[in-house]
Amino acid sequence: MIDPKSVLNEFYNLCVEARCDFDLYRSLYENDPRSAELCVNYAPYFFNDVNRIITRMLVLHVCRLTDPAGGGSKANLTTNYILENFQWPADVQDRLTHFNNLLKAFRAKLEPARSKRIAHTDLHSQVNRLDAMGRFDKGEDAKFFVDLQAFFDVAYRHVFNDRAPPIAVGGSTDTHMVIRAVKKATLFDQCHRCDESDRAAAFLDFERR
């Protein structure tokens, strides 16, 4: 059996990767709707394509983290593997099961999109142009990562006898720099009759905002 510490350390890396992608998505499209609208209007193909790519990746993250445990040479590093393949005291087992059930409930909403549209192309779904799959209520995606942190906390504290590190990494994105650049470019493009000094003044005014 693989050392539980090694498993949890690698699972942590997967959680951080997923959370970073989630934070990237939110920083681009949700944290500041006016900035998101400005970016999409300025470069619609680019920002809509990025939206599609990140959204699909997030669906894959959620499902991969909560896939069945598998076994033998086909074991998967998931919440279910952690829950099922190590010996846990009854109280720890109950708490892990509780949070895993919450994670699986959200997964169930995304799994059809993963299986029929993203990881595979289901003929019936594609040809008949079925409605968008993977719908969920507002805030459920953020709650998934809260529950994921809680699951990891319980397992990590028992195995390491220490507080678990956060899966949300500070400064994981620098999206604000991209948005700022788009805002500056928009100002520049709007200043058709400005000379260099006028543009410099406009940029200085923007920097003070």
C-alpha positions as CSV (number, residue, x, y, z in Angstrom):
1,M,0.0,0.0,0.0
2,I,1.2,3.5,-0.8
3,D,2.3,5.7,2.1
4,P,-0.7,7.9,3.1
5,K,1.6,10.9,3.5
6,S,2.7,10.6,-0.1
7,V,-0.8,10.2,-1.3
8,L,-2.1,13.3,0.5
9,N,0.9,15.4,-0.6
10,E,0.2,14.5,-4.3
11,F,-3.6,15.0,-3.8
12,Y,-2.8,18.4,-2.3
13,N,-1.0,19.4,-5.5
14,L,-4.0,18.4,-7.6
15,C,-6.3,20.4,-5.3
16,V,-4.1,23.5,-5.6
17,E,-4.0,23.2,-9.4
18,A,-7.8,23.0,-9.5
19,R,-8.3,25.9,-7.1
20,C,-5.8,28.0,-9.1
21,D,-7.8,27.5,-12.3
22,F,-11.0,28.3,-10.4
23,D,-9.5,31.5,-9.1
24,L,-8.3,32.4,-12.6
25,Y,-11.8,32.0,-13.9
26,R,-13.3,34.1,-11.2
27,S,-10.7,36.8,-11.5
28,L,-11.4,37.1,-15.2
29,Y,-15.1,36.8,-15.4
30,E,-16.8,37.1,-12.0
31,N,-14.9,39.4,-9.6
32,D,-15.4,42.6,-11.6
33,P,-18.3,42.2,-14.1
34,R,-17.5,45.7,-15.7
35,S,-13.9,44.8,-16.3
36,A,-14.9,41.4,-17.7
37,E,-17.4,43.0,-20.1
38,L,-14.7,45.5,-21.2
39,C,-12.2,42.6,-21.9
40,V,-14.8,40.6,-23.8
41,N,-15.9,43.6,-25.9
42,Y,-12.2,44.5,-26.6
43,A,-11.1,41.0,-27.7
44,P,-14.3,38.9,-27.9
45,Y,-12.7,35.9,-29.7
46,F,-9.8,35.6,-27.3
47,F,-11.7,36.1,-24.0
48,N,-14.7,33.9,-25.1
49,D,-12.2,31.1,-26.1
50,V,-10.4,31.4,-22.8
51,N,-13.7,31.2,-21.0
52,R,-14.6,28.0,-22.8
53,I,-11.2,26.4,-22.2
54,I,-11.1,27.2,-18.5
55,T,-14.7,26.1,-18.0
56,R,-14.1,22.8,-19.6
57,M,-10.9,22.3,-17.5
58,L,-12.8,23.1,-14.3
59,V,-15.4,20.4,-15.1
60,L,-12.5,17.9,-15.6
61,H,-10.9,19.0,-12.3
62,V,-14.1,18.4,-10.3
63,C,-14.7,15.0,-11.8
64,R,-11.1,13.8,-11.7
65,L,-10.8,14.7,-8.0
66,T,-13.9,12.8,-7.2
67,D,-13.6,9.8,-9.6
68,P,-14.1,6.3,-8.3
69,A,-11.1,4.9,-6.5
70,G,-10.5,2.1,-9.0
71,G,-8.0,-0.5,-8.0
72,G,-4.7,-2.2,-8.8
73,S,-2.9,-0.7,-11.8
74,K,-6.0,1.4,-12.5
75,A,-6.3,3.1,-9.1
76,N,-7.2,6.8,-9.2
77,L,-5.9,9.5,-6.9
78,T,-9.2,10.9,-5.7
79,T,-11.3,11.6,-2.6
80,N,-12.8,8.1,-3.0
81,Y,-9.4,6.5,-3.0
82,I,-8.3,8.3,0.1
83,L,-11.6,7.4,1.8
84,E,-11.6,3.7,0.9
85,N,-8.0,2.7,0.9
86,F,-6.7,3.8,4.3
87,Q,-7.7,2.8,7.8
88,W,-9.5,5.7,9.5
89,P,-10.9,5.9,13.0
90,A,-14.7,5.8,13.0
91,D,-15.1,9.6,13.7
92,V,-12.6,10.5,11.0
93,Q,-14.3,8.1,8.6
94,D,-17.6,9.7,9.3
95,R,-16.4,13.2,8.6
96,L,-14.6,12.2,5.5
97,T,-17.7,10.4,4.2
98,H,-19.8,13.5,5.0
99,F,-17.6,15.9,3.0
100,N,-17.1,13.4,0.2
101,N,-20.8,13.0,-0.2
102,L,-21.1,16.8,-0.6
103,L,-18.4,16.7,-3.2
104,K,-20.0,13.9,-5.1
105,A,-23.4,15.7,-5.1
106,F,-21.8,18.6,-7.0
107,R,-19.9,16.2,-9.2
108,A,-23.2,14.5,-10.2
109,K,-24.3,17.8,-11.8
110,L,-21.2,18.2,-13.9
111,E,-20.5,14.5,-14.8
112,P,-22.8,14.4,-17.8
113,A,-21.0,17.3,-19.3
114,R,-17.6,15.6,-18.7
115,S,-18.7,12.2,-20.1
116,K,-20.8,13.3,-23.0
117,R,-19.3,16.6,-24.2
118,I,-15.8,17.2,-22.8
119,A,-13.9,14.0,-22.2
120,H,-16.0,12.2,-24.9
121,T,-18.3,13.2,-27.7
122,D,-21.6,11.4,-27.2
123,L,-23.2,11.0,-30.6
124,H,-26.8,11.4,-29.5
125,S,-26.0,14.5,-27.4
126,Q,-24.0,16.2,-30.1
127,V,-26.2,15.4,-33.1
128,N,-29.4,16.4,-31.3
129,R,-27.8,19.5,-29.8
130,L,-29.1,18.7,-26.3
131,D,-29.3,21.6,-23.8
132,A,-26.2,22.6,-22.0
133,M,-25.1,20.1,-19.5
134,G,-23.4,20.7,-16.1
135,R,-25.7,23.4,-14.8
136,F,-25.7,24.3,-11.1
137,D,-26.9,27.0,-8.8
138,K,-24.9,30.1,-8.2
139,G,-22.3,29.6,-5.5
140,E,-22.2,25.8,-5.7
141,D,-18.8,25.8,-7.5
142,A,-17.3,27.9,-4.7
143,K,-18.8,25.6,-2.1
144,F,-17.2,22.6,-3.8
145,F,-13.8,24.0,-3.1
146,V,-14.7,24.8,0.5
147,D,-15.9,21.2,1.0
148,L,-12.7,20.0,-0.8
149,Q,-10.6,21.9,1.7
150,A,-12.6,20.5,4.5
151,F,-12.2,16.9,3.3
152,F,-8.4,17.5,2.9
153,D,-8.2,19.1,6.3
154,V,-9.7,16.1,8.1
155,A,-7.5,13.6,6.3
156,Y,-4.3,15.7,6.6
157,R,-4.7,16.4,10.3
158,H,-5.1,12.7,11.1
159,V,-2.2,11.5,9.0
160,F,0.3,14.4,9.7
161,N,-1.0,15.4,13.2
162,D,-0.8,19.0,11.9
163,R,-2.9,21.7,10.4
164,A,-3.5,21.2,6.7
165,P,-2.1,23.8,4.2
166,P,-4.7,25.8,2.3
167,I,-5.5,24.8,-1.3
168,A,-6.1,28.4,-2.1
169,V,-2.8,30.0,-2.9
170,G,-2.4,33.7,-2.4
171,G,-1.3,35.6,-5.5
172,S,-2.0,32.6,-7.8
173,T,-3.2,34.9,-10.6
174,D,-2.1,38.2,-12.1
175,T,-5.2,38.7,-14.1
176,H,-5.5,42.3,-12.8
177,M,-2.4,43.1,-15.0
178,V,-4.2,41.8,-18.1
179,I,-7.4,43.7,-17.3
180,R,-5.4,46.9,-16.6
181,A,-3.6,46.5,-19.9
182,V,-6.9,46.2,-21.7
183,K,-8.2,49.3,-20.0
184,K,-5.1,51.3,-21.0
185,A,-5.4,50.0,-24.6
186,T,-9.0,51.1,-24.7
187,L,-8.2,54.5,-23.5
188,F,-5.4,54.8,-26.1
189,D,-7.7,53.7,-28.9
190,Q,-10.4,56.2,-27.9
191,C,-7.9,59.1,-28.0
192,H,-7.9,59.5,-31.7
193,R,-7.1,63.2,-31.7
194,C,-4.7,63.2,-28.8
195,D,-1.1,64.1,-29.1
196,E,1.6,62.3,-27.0
197,S,1.2,64.7,-24.1
198,D,-2.6,64.3,-24.0
199,R,-2.2,60.5,-24.0
200,A,0.4,60.7,-21.3
201,A,-2.0,62.8,-19.2
202,A,-4.9,60.4,-19.8
203,F,-2.8,57.5,-18.7
204,L,-1.7,59.4,-15.6
205,D,-5.3,60.1,-14.8
206,F,-6.1,56.4,-15.2
207,E,-3.2,55.4,-12.9
208,R,-4.6,57.6,-10.2
209,R,-8.0,55.9,-10.2
